[in-house]
Amino acid sequence: DVKVTQSSRYLVKRTGEKVFLECVQDMDHENMFWYRQDPGLGLRLIYFSYDVKMKEKGDIPEGYSVSREKKERFSLILESASTNQTSMYLCASSLPQQANTEAFFGQGTRLTVV
Amino acid sequence: GENVEQHPSTLSVQEGDSAVIKCTYSDSASNYFPWYKQELGKGPQLIIDIRSNVGEKKDQRIAVTLNKTAKHFSLHITETQPEDSAVYFCAASSPDFNDYKLSFGAGTTVTVRA
């Protein structure tokens, strides 16, 4: 069974902390994504990566960075957490555009910044 | 970039009735339109998708229609059941090779009343 695993289901961090959200996929997918989900706003793309060490900004990259040192792992980094980054974070992976384009999602990490 | 609008934001239906969710998109070059279902506490999961060379696709009680001229697509669920209660997201995909990313609608919370 295909799997995208996010390291934490729930996380509480203090304002100003550096926060790491980890995501691992076991499907050998080239593409990986980080979204945040907020009520009434749907899923908004933060960053994506189509290869190891490659990254592209999504629609809302401010305040975030990413790291992809290995194909199976994509990390989202909040350099200095703020209360407006309290949200549900979803990681996803997929094959390249010219192949099957279904995106597989992790279960999400609910981050609260206090 | 692509902009996807989704309506309604909430939908309550009697068990056995049909549910329809509508989405519009802005980029006429988009060519892939998936629908995702998110159950409580889980990440979104693909339920059906359609490509721009097809006008309609069915899978048991679920169907999706696409009108490229009007740039809108819809999800139809017939004979709704309690397990259909979830949040549904439509999405549209940019066709660029290294720019594969999904733009999501804001989501529709569907409640099926027993």
Interface residues (C-beta under 8 A of the other chain):
Chain A: V4 N31 F33 Y35 G40 L41 G42 L43 R44 L45 F48 Y50 E56 G58 D59 L90 A92 S94 P96 Q97 Q98 T101 E102 A103 F105 G106 Q107 G108
Chain B: G1 V4 Q6 S9 Y32 P34 Y36 G41 K42 G43 P44 Q45 L46 D49 F89 S93 P95 D96 F97 N98 D99 Y100 K101 L102 S103 F104 G105 A106 G107
